[in-house]
Amino acid sequence: MSDGITERVLPAFYEQLKDGLTFPLARENSRTRDFPAWRAEARARAAEALLRPPGPGPGPFAPTVRDERPAGPFSGRTVEFALSRYARARGSLLLPHGTGPFPAVLLLHDHGSEFSIGREKVVRPWADPARLPRATAWADAYYGGRFVGDELAARGYAVLAVDTLGWGDRGPLAYADQQALAANLLQLGTSLAGLTAQEDIRAAAFLASLPQVDEDRVGALGFSMGAYRAWQLSALSDDIRAAAAVCWMTGLKDMLVPGNNTLRGQSAYFTLHPGLHRHLDIPDVASLAAPKPALFHAGGQDPLFPAAGVAGAFAKMRAVWDEQGAGGRLTTTVWPEHGHVFTADMQDAVYAWLDTWLGAPAGTSPAGAPRLPRS
């Protein structure tokens, strides 16, 4: 091994750097044993890593409706609102027919190096028919031929999907330009991952604020990068009461190995918070959501997340939820035959889980579904 760069493009001394990461704020390592105090301390550290710009907050949402699709088992609206104090963004909002208030899901789209469509990956496009062929192909490839948002709305959930910076109406970004975008944001005092997280927190607050939505039954759901964003959002936002994440969970040290996709950089910048891992491992951050209901699905054939890393992360989270007497609220499943996909059978399991924890559609609630206090 040389003294310089190795294995695309780890430093030759990367093992020593990994050994130096002890995650002192992890639940099992922290000197703060009181759980609410620990969560507040660790959550504050995670919030610091978002590199929020100084200055005032984003202010009112000031939403407008750009178009509406009333036909079918639910209505669709393209809404535009203030996602930050810098930008307004468009989202696809699906609303069941009826009076509500409805349970709701913030649907977070994946990465996949496909930037021409964002929210259209999970909600069938209606305003721009030119995007339908690409969106349909994407749904066929990764979502079992389904548009997840449409499936949820048909089941009685209000659904919101918003483009992340670089996708759809906020792009399209070129794959090779991701690193430059991330570097330029860092020079401007923030980070690409932090900005994405802040916008997701804002989108959750917008969804919870809608009169058609029951603010006590708002969840987050995502696949791949969307999964990372879903569990991260549950950890950082009190507006999210339950989160389902499909195909994005591992321990950091298990992921930073030769051959792993994250070593390429680029897409990793959407999940890379500077300095955070000096304090917390990936599943430690996800554990800040405890004792909220949480679901994690992994593909046993997923090449992006080695089995050992998935198992270790699941075990770390299990210990936290069990400590809080909330083991029944954490679902971790490995689907042995699946790769990096969100198939129809995985979706059906998620929909049943959402019905349990967010309450059955149309204002009814199954026995035992909790109404958790905001942390």
N, C-alpha and C positions, 0 to 999 in steps of 0.2 A: 504494500500500500504506500502511495506517495505521501508527501507532507502537505499536499495541496487539496485538489478537488477529486472526488471519486463518485462513482455510481450515480451519475445523472441527478443533481449536481450537489450531493452532500459534501460537506467538508470532511477531510480525512479523519478529523477528530470528533465526528458527530456522536460517537458512542459516549465519549466523555461528557459532552454537552447534555446528552440524554440522562446520563447518570446524575448530573447536577440538578435535574428537575425533581424535586421531592414533594411538590404540591402541598405546602404547609397549611393551606386553608381547606384542604379536603376534609370531609366530615371526620374521617378516622384519624386524621393527623392534628386537627385544630385543638388548641388549648381551650377554646370556648365550647363548653359542653352543653350549655343551654341552647336548645335547638333554635328558637326564634332569634336569639342573639347571634348565633352562628350564621343563620341564613341572612340576617340583616348585614352582618359584616362581610360575608362572601359576596352578597349581591351588590353591595357598594363597591367592592373591588372590581367586580365584573362591569359595573356601570362606568367606572373610571376608564376601563379599557376600551369603551366605545368611542372615546375621544370626541365627546360632544363639543361642538363649537361654542365659544362663550357668547353671551348675549341672551336676548329674550327667547321665549318659547315660540312655537309656530302660530299661536293665536287661533282664531275661529276656523272651523273646517270650511265654511262658506260653500256648501255643495251646490252643484247645478246638475241637471239631467240633460244630457246631450241627445239621447234618443231612447226609444222605448219599444219593446217587443211584447205585446200583450197576449199573443196567441199561445196555445199549448197548455200543459198542466201547471205552468208557473209563468210569471212575467219576467222579462229581462230589461234592465236599464243600463245604459252606459252613464256612469256618474263621474263627475270631476270634482275634486276637493283638494284643499291645501294639505299636502302630505308633509310639508315642512314649511319653514318660513322662506325657503328658497324656491320651492317648486310646487306646482299643482300637478296632479296625476289623474289618469283615468282608470276606472275600475269597472269590471263587469259585476253587476249586482243582480242576483236572482232572488225573487220573492215568491213564495207559494201563494196561491189564491186563498183568500180568507182574511180574517181580521187580525190574527196574531194576538199578542206578540209571539214570535216564533223562536225556537232555538236557532242558533246561527253558527256558521263555520267560516273562518277566514282561511281560504284555500291558497296555499303558497306554491308557486310553480317551481319546477326544477331548473337546472342549468343545461346540461346536455350539449353544450357548445352550439345550441341552436338559438340564435338571437332574434330572428325575424318574427317570431311569435313568443309571447310571454304568457299572459293570462289565457290566451287562446289554447294553450296546451291542456288546460283543465276545464274550460268553459267553451262550448261550441260557439264560434263567432257568428254573429248575425249582422253587425253593422258594416263589415267589410268582407263580402263574399270571396274576395281574392285570397284571403287567408285560410279559407276553409280546407282546401286540398292539403296544405302543409299541416294544418292542425289535425286533420283526420289521420294523416299518415303517422303523426307523432302519437296520437292516441292508440293507433293500431300497434305501434312498436313497443310502447312502454306502459300503456294503461288498459290492456286487454280489449282494445277497440271501444272503450267507453270514455265519455267526458265526465270526469268525476263530479264536477260542479253540477251538471245537469242531473246526474243520478241523485245527489243529495237534495237538490231542490224538489225533485219529484217525490222524495220521501218526506218533504215537509220542512226542510231547513232553509232559512235565508242563507245565501252564499255570497261572499265577496272575494273577488280575485283582482289583484292590482299588479301592473307591470313593475318589476324591479328595474332600477337604473341600468340601461343598456339593452333592455328587451322591448320588443314590440314598438308601441308608440313612443317609448323613451330610448329608442335605439334606431337601427340595430348596431350593436357593438361588433367589431371584428374580433375574432378569437385572439389574434396576436396583439391587440391593443389593450387587453385587460390589464397587463402589467404596467403599462404606461398610465392608464387611468388610476390604478391603485397608487402608483408612485406620486402622481400629481396631487391626489387627495392628501397623501401623507405630508407633502410639502406645504399644503394649505391648512395643515393642522388637524385633519381628521383622517379616517380610514374608510376604505370601501366596505369592509365588513361592519364597521361601526355605523356608517351611514345606512346600510341595508337594515341593520337591526333597529335603528331608531325609526326608520320608515315603517317597518313592520309593527312596532309598538304603536305608532300613530294610526296605522290602518286598523288595528284591533280596536283602538279607542273610538275611531269613527264608526265601525260596525256596531259596537256596543251602544253607541249614542242614538242609533236610528229608532224611530218610534215603532217600527214593525218588529223590532228585535227585543227579546227578553235578555236584558243585560246580565242576568245570572246564569244564562245558558249559552255562553259564547265559547266555542272551541277553535282550535287550530289544527290543520291537517296539511301534510306535505309529503312528497316523495323526493328522494335524493337531496339536492340542495334545499328543496322545500321542506324536507324532513328536519334537516339541521335547523332551519329557521323556525319550524313549528315548536320543537322542544326548547330552543333558545328563547322563543317568545313566551312560552309558559313559565320559564324560569325568571323572566324579567318583567312581565306584565301582569298586573292584577286583573286586567280585563279578560284574560284567557283563563277559563275554569277547567279545561281539559285539553290535552294535546295528543295527537296520533302522528307518529313519525315512522316512515317506511324507507328503509335502506339508507340510513345515515346514523351510525353510532359505532364508536370504537374507543379504545384508549389511545392517547396521543403517541406513546412510545411504540405501540403496535402498528401505527399507521406510518410513522417516519422510518421506513425500512426501504432498502433498495428495491426498485421496481414498482413502488406504489405510485398511483396516479398523482397524489398530492405533491410529489417532488417536482412535477413539471411547472409548479407555480400557477400562473394564469387563474384558473377557476378557484384555486385555494385562497385567493385574496378576498373572496366573498365570505370566508369563514375564519379569517386570520385576524385576531385582535392583538395588537402589539403588547407584549408583556404579560398577557393574561396567564399563560401557562407557567410563569414563575410561581403562581399561587394555586391554580386549580387545573386539574385534568379535565378532559372533555366530559366524561360522565359526572364529574363533580359539579360542573355548571348545570347540566341537566337536572341534577338532584336538588337544585334550588327550587324546583317546582313542587317538591314534596310538601304536603301529602296530597296534592291535587291528583286526580286520575291521569294516568299517562300510559300510552301504548307505544311499544317499539316492535316493529317487524324487521327482520333481517332475512336476506336470501342466502341460503346455504352455499350457493354457487356464485355469490357476488364477488367478483375479482377485486373490487375496490376496498373491501373491508374484510381482512383476514379473520377466520373463525375465532382464533385465540383472542383477538382484540375485541370482537363482539361479545364473547363469553365473559371476558374480564370486566367489560363495561357494564354488562347486564348485572353481574354479581355486585359491583360497587353500588349501583343504583338500588338493587334489591335490599342491600343492608340498610340504606337510608330510609326507604319506605317502610321496611319492617320495624325499624327502630321507632317510627312514629305510629306504629299500630295500623298502618295503611297498606300492608302488603297486598290486600285484595284490590287496591286501586292501581296497581302496577301490573301491566301485561307485557311480557317479553316473549317473543316467539321467533324461532328460526324455522323458515320454510325450506327444508333440505333440497327440494328439487328446483327452486327458483334462483335466478341470478339477480341482476340489478334491474328489477322491474316491479311494477305495482299491478299485479294481475287481477282478474275478476274475482277469483276466490279470496285473495288477500283483501280486496275492497269490501267484499261481503262481510268478512270478519270485522273490518273497521266500522262499517255502517252499523252492525249489531252492537258493537262496543259504544259507539256514539249514542245510540238510542238508550243504552243503559245509563250513561253518565251525564248526558246533556238533557235527558228526558225525551219521551216519545214526542213526535211531531204534534202540531195543532194544539199546543197548550196543555197536553196531558203529560203526566210524569209517572214512570214506573216506580213501584215500591222500592224504597232503598236508595233511589238516586239522590246524592247529597247536594245540599245547597251550601257550599263551602264559603266561609267568610273571606273577604278580601284581606290579603296579608299586608 
